[in-house]
Amino acid sequence: MATNRTPPEDDQDTSKEEDQAAESPVVTAPRRGLVIVDLSHAQACAYARGQD
């Protein structure tokens, strides 16, 4: 169990790296994926409400 609480900085390092990587490269290619997800979410909401 003590080994699980040993790499606490590793988690923070990954979070910081992900934040930086999700602030630049995400607007290059994954941006389209985000748009698709947004549309899917909106469609799912409309579909759930019965508005299609």
PQR file of N, CA, C, O and H, with PARSE charges and radii, in Angstrom:
ATOM      1  N   MET A   1       0.835  -1.204   0.000 -0.4000 1.5000
ATOM      2  CA  MET A   1       0.000   0.000   0.000 -0.0000 2.0000
ATOM      3  C   MET A   1       0.872   1.257   0.000  0.5500 1.7000
ATOM      4  O   MET A   1       0.539   2.268  -0.619 -0.5500 1.4000
ATOM      5  N   ALA A   2       1.986   1.164   0.705 -0.4000 1.5000
ATOM      6  CA  ALA A   2       2.874   2.327   0.767 -0.0000 2.0000
ATOM      7  C   ALA A   2       3.433   2.620  -0.626  0.5500 1.7000
ATOM      8  O   ALA A   2       3.794   3.757  -0.928 -0.5500 1.4000
ATOM      9  H   ALA A   2       2.257   0.343   1.208  0.4000 1.0000
ATOM     10  N   THR A   3       3.501   1.597  -1.464 -0.4000 1.5000
ATOM     11  CA  THR A   3       4.036   1.819  -2.816 -0.0000 2.0000
ATOM     12  C   THR A   3       3.031   2.611  -3.659  0.5500 1.7000
ATOM     13  O   THR A   3       3.413   3.330  -4.583 -0.5500 1.4000
ATOM     14  H   THR A   3       3.208   0.673  -1.218  0.4000 1.0000
ATOM     15  N   ASN A   4       1.770   2.474  -3.337 -0.4000 1.5000
ATOM     16  CA  ASN A   4       0.745   3.201  -4.091 -0.0000 2.0000
ATOM     17  C   ASN A   4       0.794   4.689  -3.770  0.5500 1.7000
ATOM     18  O   ASN A   4       0.450   5.527  -4.604 -0.5500 1.4000
ATOM     19  H   ASN A   4       1.459   1.890  -2.586  0.4000 1.0000
ATOM     20  N   ARG A   5       1.221   5.004  -2.564 -0.4000 1.5000
ATOM     21  CA  ARG A   5       1.273   6.416  -2.160 -0.0000 2.0000
ATOM     22  C   ARG A   5       2.675   6.988  -2.381  0.5500 1.7000
ATOM     23  O   ARG A   5       3.018   8.033  -1.829 -0.5500 1.4000
ATOM     24  H   ARG A   5       1.501   4.324  -1.887  0.4000 1.0000
ATOM     25  N   THR A   6       3.459   6.316  -3.169 -0.4000 1.5000
ATOM     26  CA  THR A   6       4.821   6.797  -3.406 -0.0000 2.0000
ATOM     27  C   THR A   6       4.885   7.713  -4.634  0.5500 1.7000
ATOM     28  O   THR A   6       5.580   8.728  -4.597 -0.5500 1.4000
ATOM     29  H   THR A   6       3.180   5.467  -3.617  0.4000 1.0000
ATOM     30  N   PRO A   7       4.190   7.385  -5.699 -0.5600 1.5000
ATOM     31  CA  PRO A   7       4.236   8.239  -6.909  0.2800 2.0000
ATOM     32  C   PRO A   7       3.083   9.234  -6.970  0.5500 1.7000
ATOM     33  O   PRO A   7       2.199   9.111  -7.818 -0.5500 1.4000
ATOM     34  N   PRO A   8       3.090  10.219  -6.073 -0.5600 1.5000
ATOM     35  CA  PRO A   8       2.031  11.242  -6.109  0.2800 2.0000
ATOM     36  C   PRO A   8       2.408  12.351  -7.094  0.5500 1.7000
ATOM     37  O   PRO A   8       1.540  13.023  -7.650 -0.5500 1.4000
ATOM     38  N   GLU A   9       3.701  12.530  -7.297 -0.4000 1.5000
ATOM     39  CA  GLU A   9       4.155  13.561  -8.241 -0.0000 2.0000
ATOM     40  C   GLU A   9       3.933  13.092  -9.665  0.5500 1.7000
ATOM     41  O   GLU A   9       3.731  13.907 -10.566 -0.5500 1.4000
ATOM     42  H   GLU A   9       4.407  11.984  -6.845  0.4000 1.0000
ATOM     43  N   ASP A  10       3.968  11.796  -9.874 -0.4000 1.5000
ATOM     44  CA  ASP A  10       3.765  11.266 -11.219 -0.0000 2.0000
ATOM     45  C   ASP A  10       2.370  11.638 -11.708  0.5500 1.7000
ATOM     46  O   ASP A  10       2.183  11.966 -12.879 -0.5500 1.4000
ATOM     47  H   ASP A  10       4.132  11.134  -9.143  0.4000 1.0000
ATOM     48  N   ASP A  11       1.407  11.585 -10.819 -0.4000 1.5000
ATOM     49  CA  ASP A  11       0.025  11.926 -11.191 -0.0000 2.0000
ATOM     50  C   ASP A  11      -0.069  13.405 -11.562  0.5500 1.7000
ATOM     51  O   ASP A  11      -0.702  13.781 -12.549 -0.5500 1.4000
ATOM     52  H   ASP A  11       1.558  11.318  -9.868  0.4000 1.0000
ATOM     53  N   GLN A  12       0.572  14.221 -10.752 -0.4000 1.5000
ATOM     54  CA  GLN A  12       0.524  15.666 -11.026 -0.0000 2.0000
ATOM     55  C   GLN A  12       1.260  15.981 -12.322  0.5500 1.7000
ATOM     56  O   GLN A  12       0.819  16.825 -13.101 -0.5500 1.4000
ATOM     57  H   GLN A  12       1.086  13.917  -9.950  0.4000 1.0000
ATOM     58  N   ASP A  13       2.375  15.305 -12.551 -0.4000 1.5000
ATOM     59  CA  ASP A  13       3.159  15.548 -13.762 -0.0000 2.0000
ATOM     60  C   ASP A  13       2.317  15.215 -14.999  0.5500 1.7000
ATOM     61  O   ASP A  13       2.340  15.938 -15.994 -0.5500 1.4000
ATOM     62  H   ASP A  13       2.733  14.619 -11.918  0.4000 1.0000
ATOM     63  N   THR A  14       1.592  14.130 -14.916 -0.4000 1.5000
ATOM     64  CA  THR A  14       0.759  13.718 -16.063 -0.0000 2.0000
ATOM     65  C   THR A  14      -0.368  14.728 -16.268  0.5500 1.7000
ATOM     66  O   THR A  14      -0.724  15.046 -17.402 -0.5500 1.4000
ATOM     67  H   THR A  14       1.574  13.542 -14.107  0.4000 1.0000
ATOM     68  N   SER A  15      -0.914  15.218 -15.191 -0.4000 1.5000
ATOM     69  CA  SER A  15      -2.015  16.185 -15.292 -0.0000 2.0000
ATOM     70  C   SER A  15      -1.505  17.471 -15.947  0.5500 1.7000
ATOM     71  O   SER A  15      -2.176  18.056 -16.797 -0.5500 1.4000
ATOM     72  H   SER A  15      -0.624  14.959 -14.269  0.4000 1.0000
ATOM     73  N   LYS A  16      -0.328  17.890 -15.544 -0.4000 1.5000
ATOM     74  CA  LYS A  16       0.235  19.133 -16.102 -0.0000 2.0000
ATOM     75  C   LYS A  16       0.547  18.924 -17.590  0.5500 1.7000
ATOM     76  O   LYS A  16       0.286  19.794 -18.421 -0.5500 1.4000
ATOM     77  H   LYS A  16       0.216  17.414 -14.853  0.4000 1.0000
ATOM     78  N   GLU A  17       1.105  17.763 -17.903 -0.4000 1.5000
ATOM     79  CA  GLU A  17       1.460  17.485 -19.302 -0.0000 2.0000
ATOM     80  C   GLU A  17       0.198  17.365 -20.148  0.5500 1.7000
ATOM     81  O   GLU A  17       0.170  17.821 -21.291 -0.5500 1.4000
ATOM     82  H   GLU A  17       1.317  17.056 -17.229  0.4000 1.0000
ATOM     83  N   GLU A  18      -0.818  16.767 -19.605 -0.4000 1.5000
ATOM     84  CA  GLU A  18      -2.077  16.600 -20.346 -0.0000 2.0000
ATOM     85  C   GLU A  18      -2.728  17.967 -20.570  0.5500 1.7000
ATOM     86  O   GLU A  18      -3.300  18.229 -21.628 -0.5500 1.4000
ATOM     87  H   GLU A  18      -0.795  16.396 -18.677  0.4000 1.0000
ATOM     88  N   ASP A  19      -2.631  18.825 -19.563 -0.4000 1.5000
ATOM     89  CA  ASP A  19      -3.221  20.166 -19.679 -0.0000 2.0000
ATOM     90  C   ASP A  19      -2.565  20.915 -20.836  0.5500 1.7000
ATOM     91  O   ASP A  19      -3.241  21.536 -21.656 -0.5500 1.4000
ATOM     92  H   ASP A  19      -2.167  18.611 -18.703  0.4000 1.0000
ATOM     93  N   GLN A  20      -1.236  20.845 -20.883 -0.4000 1.5000
ATOM     94  CA  GLN A  20      -0.504  21.559 -21.934 -0.0000 2.0000
ATOM     95  C   GLN A  20      -0.779  20.922 -23.292  0.5500 1.7000
ATOM     96  O   GLN A  20      -0.923  21.624 -24.293 -0.5500 1.4000
ATOM     97  H   GLN A  20      -0.687  20.341 -20.217  0.4000 1.0000
ATOM     98  N   ALA A  21      -0.851  19.605 -23.324 -0.4000 1.5000
ATOM     99  CA  ALA A  21      -1.069  18.904 -24.600 -0.0000 2.0000
ATOM    100  C   ALA A  21      -2.513  19.080 -25.054  0.5500 1.7000
ATOM    101  O   ALA A  21      -2.809  18.976 -26.245 -0.5500 1.4000
ATOM    102  H   ALA A  21      -0.734  19.035 -22.511  0.4000 1.0000
ATOM    103  N   ALA A  22      -3.397  19.343 -24.123 -0.4000 1.5000
ATOM    104  CA  ALA A  22      -4.821  19.518 -24.475 -0.0000 2.0000
ATOM    105  C   ALA A  22      -5.136  20.989 -24.706  0.5500 1.7000
ATOM    106  O   ALA A  22      -6.297  21.369 -24.862 -0.5500 1.4000
ATOM    107  H   ALA A  22      -3.156  19.428 -23.156  0.4000 1.0000
ATOM    108  N   GLU A  23      -4.091  21.814 -24.726 -0.4000 1.5000
ATOM    109  CA  GLU A  23      -4.342  23.239 -24.953 -0.0000 2.0000
ATOM    110  C   GLU A  23      -3.822  23.674 -26.322  0.5500 1.7000
ATOM    111  O   GLU A  23      -4.158  24.757 -26.802 -0.5500 1.4000
ATOM    112  H   GLU A  23      -3.148  21.506 -24.599  0.4000 1.0000
ATOM    113  N   SER A  24      -2.997  22.823 -26.952 -0.4000 1.5000
ATOM    114  CA  SER A  24      -2.445  23.198 -28.258 -0.0000 2.0000
ATOM    115  C   SER A  24      -2.788  22.131 -29.308  0.5500 1.7000
ATOM    116  O   SER A  24      -3.537  22.409 -30.245 -0.5500 1.4000
ATOM    117  H   SER A  24      -2.724  21.944 -26.562  0.4000 1.0000
ATOM    118  N   PRO A  25      -2.254  20.933 -29.163 -0.5600 1.5000
ATOM    119  CA  PRO A  25      -2.508  19.863 -30.149  0.2800 2.0000
ATOM    120  C   PRO A  25      -3.998  19.528 -30.252  0.5500 1.7000
ATOM    121  O   PRO A  25      -4.461  19.054 -31.289 -0.5500 1.4000
ATOM    122  N   VAL A  26      -4.729  19.770 -29.195 -0.4000 1.5000
ATOM    123  CA  VAL A  26      -6.159  19.429 -29.209 -0.0000 2.0000
ATOM    124  C   VAL A  26      -6.913  20.309 -30.199  0.5500 1.7000
ATOM    125  O   VAL A  26      -7.982  19.944 -30.686 -0.5500 1.4000
ATOM    126  H   VAL A  26      -4.353  20.154 -28.352  0.4000 1.0000
ATOM    127  N   VAL A  27      -6.337  21.475 -30.489 -0.4000 1.5000
ATOM    128  CA  VAL A  27      -7.010  22.389 -31.422 -0.0000 2.0000
ATOM    129  C   VAL A  27      -6.542  22.119 -32.853  0.5500 1.7000
ATOM    130  O   VAL A  27      -6.910  22.838 -33.782 -0.5500 1.4000
ATOM    131  H   VAL A  27      -5.468  21.772 -30.093  0.4000 1.0000
ATOM    132  N   THR A  28      -5.727  21.075 -33.020 -0.4000 1.5000
ATOM    133  CA  THR A  28      -5.208  20.769 -34.366 -0.0000 2.0000
ATOM    134  C   THR A  28      -6.040  19.673 -35.016  0.5500 1.7000
ATOM    135  O   THR A  28      -6.687  19.902 -36.038 -0.5500 1.4000
ATOM    136  H   THR A  28      -5.428  20.491 -32.266  0.4000 1.0000
ATOM    137  N   ALA A  29      -6.022  18.484 -34.424 -0.4000 1.5000
ATOM    138  CA  ALA A  29      -6.769  17.372 -35.021 -0.0000 2.0000
ATOM    139  C   ALA A  29      -7.941  16.950 -34.130  0.5500 1.7000
ATOM    140  O   ALA A  29      -9.075  16.878 -34.605 -0.5500 1.4000
ATOM    141  H   ALA A  29      -5.496  18.299 -33.594  0.4000 1.0000
ATOM    142  N   PRO A  30      -7.692  16.674 -32.864 -0.5600 1.5000
ATOM    143  CA  PRO A  30      -8.775  16.228 -31.961  0.2800 2.0000
ATOM    144  C   PRO A  30      -9.898  17.261 -31.880  0.5500 1.7000
ATOM    145  O   PRO A  30     -10.961  16.989 -31.321 -0.5500 1.4000
ATOM    146  N   ARG A  31      -9.656  18.443 -32.440 -0.4000 1.5000
ATOM    147  CA  ARG A  31     -10.697  19.479 -32.380 -0.0000 2.0000
ATOM    148  C   ARG A  31     -11.962  18.958 -33.076  0.5500 1.7000
ATOM    149  O   ARG A  31     -13.079  19.182 -32.611 -0.5500 1.4000
ATOM    150  H   ARG A  31      -8.792  18.664 -32.894  0.4000 1.0000
ATOM    151  N   ARG A  32     -11.766  18.276 -34.171 -0.4000 1.5000
ATOM    152  CA  ARG A  32     -12.908  17.745 -34.908 -0.0000 2.0000
ATOM    153  C   ARG A  32     -13.636  16.724 -34.028  0.5500 1.7000
ATOM    154  O   ARG A  32     -14.865  16.682 -33.981 -0.5500 1.4000
ATOM    155  H   ARG A  32     -10.858  18.094 -34.549  0.4000 1.0000
ATOM    156  N   GLY A  33     -12.850  15.913 -33.340 -0.4000 1.5000
ATOM    157  CA  GLY A  33     -13.451  14.903 -32.465 -0.0000 2.0000
ATOM    158  C   GLY A  33     -14.275  15.578 -31.379  0.5500 1.7000
ATOM    159  O   GLY A  33     -15.342  15.093 -31.000 -0.5500 1.4000
ATOM    160  H   GLY A  33     -11.851  15.947 -33.378  0.4000 1.0000
ATOM    161  N   LEU A  34     -13.775  16.690 -30.889 -0.4000 1.5000
ATOM    162  CA  LEU A  34     -14.504  17.412 -29.841 -0.0000 2.0000
ATOM    163  C   LEU A  34     -15.832  17.911 -30.397  0.5500 1.7000
ATOM    164  O   LEU A  34     -16.863  17.853 -29.726 -0.5500 1.4000
ATOM    165  H   LEU A  34     -12.909  17.083 -31.196  0.4000 1.0000
ATOM    166  N   VAL A  35     -15.789  18.396 -31.618 -0.4000 1.5000
ATOM    167  CA  VAL A  35     -17.016  18.911 -32.237 -0.0000 2.0000
ATOM    168  C   VAL A  35     -18.020  17.774 -32.373  0.5500 1.7000
ATOM    169  O   VAL A  35     -19.207  17.935 -32.086 -0.5500 1.4000
ATOM    170  H   VAL A  35     -14.952  18.443 -32.163  0.4000 1.0000
ATOM    171  N   ILE A  36     -17.518  16.609 -32.821 -0.4000 1.5000
ATOM    172  CA  ILE A  36     -18.410  15.445 -32.988 -0.0000 2.0000
ATOM    173  C   ILE A  36     -19.019  15.076 -31.637  0.5500 1.7000
ATOM    174  O   ILE A  36     -20.208  14.771 -31.534 -0.5500 1.4000
ATOM    175  H   ILE A  36     -16.554  16.478 -33.054  0.4000 1.0000
ATOM    176  N   VAL A  37     -18.192  15.111 -30.624 -0.4000 1.5000
ATOM    177  CA  VAL A  37     -18.696  14.767 -29.285 -0.0000 2.0000
ATOM    178  C   VAL A  37     -19.748  15.777 -28.859  0.5500 1.7000
ATOM    179  O   VAL A  37     -20.770  15.420 -28.272 -0.5500 1.4000
ATOM    180  H   VAL A  37     -17.227  15.359 -30.708  0.4000 1.0000
ATOM    181  N   ASP A  38     -19.482  17.049 -29.163 -0.4000 1.5000
ATOM    182  CA  ASP A  38     -20.439  18.098 -28.802 -0.0000 2.0000
ATOM    183  C   ASP A  38     -21.771  17.843 -29.504  0.5500 1.7000
ATOM    184  O   ASP A  38     -22.837  17.914 -28.891 -0.5500 1.4000
ATOM    185  H   ASP A  38     -18.652  17.339 -29.640  0.4000 1.0000
ATOM    186  N   LEU A  39     -21.690  17.548 -30.794 -0.4000 1.5000
ATOM    187  CA  LEU A  39     -22.923  17.282 -31.556 -0.0000 2.0000
ATOM    188  C   LEU A  39     -23.627  16.063 -30.981  0.5500 1.7000
ATOM    189  O   LEU A  39     -24.848  16.051 -30.819 -0.5500 1.4000
ATOM    190  H   LEU A  39     -20.825  17.490 -31.292  0.4000 1.0000
ATOM    191  N   SER A  40     -22.847  15.048 -30.680 -0.4000 1.5000
ATOM    192  CA  SER A  40     -23.437  13.818 -30.137 -0.0000 2.0000
ATOM    193  C   SER A  40     -24.159  14.137 -28.834  0.5500 1.7000
ATOM    194  O   SER A  40     -25.275  13.673 -28.603 -0.5500 1.4000
ATOM    195  H   SER A  40     -21.855  15.058 -30.812  0.4000 1.0000
ATOM    196  N   HIS A  41     -23.525  14.918 -28.000 -0.4000 1.5000
ATOM    197  CA  HIS A  41     -24.123  15.267 -26.699 -0.0000 2.0000
ATOM    198  C   HIS A  41     -25.413  16.062 -26.911  0.5500 1.7000
ATOM    199  O   HIS A  41     -26.425  15.810 -26.257 -0.5500 1.4000
ATOM    200  H   HIS A  41     -22.618  15.295 -28.188  0.4000 1.0000
ATOM    201  N   ALA A  42     -25.360  17.008 -27.816 -0.4000 1.5000
ATOM    202  CA  ALA A  42     -26.551  17.827 -28.084 -0.0000 2.0000
ATOM    203  C   ALA A  42     -27.651  16.949 -28.668  0.5500 1.7000
ATOM    204  O   ALA A  42     -28.817  17.060 -28.287 -0.5500 1.4000
ATOM    205  H   ALA A  42     -24.538  17.213 -28.347  0.4000 1.0000
ATOM    206  N   GLN A  43     -27.273  16.085 -29.586 -0.4000 1.5000
ATOM    207  CA  GLN A  43     -28.271  15.196 -30.200 -0.0000 2.0000
ATOM    208  C   GLN A  43     -28.846  14.262 -29.148  0.5500 1.7000
ATOM    209  O   GLN A  43     -30.051  14.011 -29.121 -0.5500 1.4000
ATOM    210  H   GLN A  43     -26.327  15.995 -29.896  0.4000 1.0000
ATOM    211  N   ALA A  44     -27.983  13.750 -28.288 -0.4000 1.5000
ATOM    212  CA  ALA A  44     -28.449  12.832 -27.236 -0.0000 2.0000
ATOM    213  C   ALA A  44     -29.418  13.569 -26.322  0.5500 1.7000
ATOM    214  O   ALA A  44     -30.424  13.002 -25.896 -0.5500 1.4000
ATOM    215  H   ALA A  44     -27.005  13.954 -28.310  0.4000 1.0000
ATOM    216  N   CYS A  45     -29.124  14.815 -26.020 -0.4000 1.5000
ATOM    217  CA  CYS A  45     -30.008  15.601 -25.141 -0.0000 2.0000
ATOM    218  C   CYS A  45     -31.358  15.810 -25.833  0.5500 1.7000
ATOM    219  O   CYS A  45     -32.414  15.619 -25.231 -0.5500 1.4000
ATOM    220  H   CYS A  45     -28.306  15.275 -26.366  0.4000 1.0000
ATOM    221  N   ALA A  46     -31.301  16.201 -27.097 -0.4000 1.5000
ATOM    222  CA  ALA A  46     -32.539  16.439 -27.850 -0.0000 2.0000
ATOM    223  C   ALA A  46     -33.315  15.132 -27.982  0.5500 1.7000
ATOM    224  O   ALA A  46     -34.537  15.103 -27.837 -0.5500 1.4000
ATOM    225  H   ALA A  46     -30.443  16.356 -27.586  0.4000 1.0000
ATOM    226  N   TYR A  47     -32.590  14.057 -28.257 -0.4000 1.5000
ATOM    227  CA  TYR A  47     -33.253  12.759 -28.427 -0.0000 2.0000
ATOM    228  C   TYR A  47     -33.910  12.325 -27.118  0.5500 1.7000
ATOM    229  O   TYR A  47     -35.016  11.785 -27.108 -0.5500 1.4000
ATOM    230  H   TYR A  47     -31.597  14.080 -28.374  0.4000 1.0000
ATOM    231  N   ALA A  48     -33.201  12.575 -26.012 -0.4000 1.5000
ATOM    232  CA  ALA A  48     -33.738  12.184 -24.700 -0.0000 2.0000
ATOM    233  C   ALA A  48     -34.996  13.009 -24.398  0.5500 1.7000
ATOM    234  O   ALA A  48     -35.920  12.521 -23.746 -0.5500 1.4000
ATOM    235  H   ALA A  48     -32.302  13.013 -26.020  0.4000 1.0000
ATOM    236  N   ARG A  49     -35.025  14.238 -24.866 -0.4000 1.5000
ATOM    237  CA  ARG A  49     -36.183  15.107 -24.617 -0.0000 2.0000
ATOM    238  C   ARG A  49     -37.304  14.781 -25.610  0.5500 1.7000
ATOM    239  O   ARG A  49     -38.458  15.154 -25.400 -0.5500 1.4000
ATOM    240  H   ARG A  49     -34.275  14.634 -25.395  0.4000 1.0000
ATOM    241  N   GLY A  50     -36.953  14.086 -26.686 -0.4000 1.5000
ATOM    242  CA  GLY A  50     -37.976  13.723 -27.665 -0.0000 2.0000
ATOM    243  C   GLY A  50     -38.125  14.805 -28.720  0.5500 1.7000
ATOM    244  O   GLY A  50     -39.194  14.969 -29.309 -0.5500 1.4000
ATOM    245  H   GLY A  50     -36.016  13.782 -26.857  0.4000 1.0000
ATOM    246  N   GLN A  51     -37.043  15.546 -28.956 -0.4000 1.5000
ATOM    247  CA  GLN A  51     -37.101  16.614 -29.968 -0.0000 2.0000
ATOM    248  C   GLN A  51     -36.296  16.224 -31.194  0.5500 1.7000
ATOM    249  O   GLN A  51     -36.310  16.926 -32.205 -0.5500 1.4000
ATOM    250  H   GLN A  51     -36.175  15.413 -28.477  0.4000 1.0000
ATOM    251  N   ASP A  52     -35.581  15.079 -31.101 -0.4000 1.5000
ATOM    252  CA  ASP A  52     -34.733  14.630 -32.201 -0.0000 2.0000
ATOM    253  C   ASP A  52     -33.693  15.703 -32.475  0.5500 1.7000
ATOM    254  O   ASP A  52     -32.862  15.543 -33.368 -0.5500 1.4000
ATOM    255  H   ASP A  52     -35.569  14.508 -30.279  0.4000 1.0000
TER
END
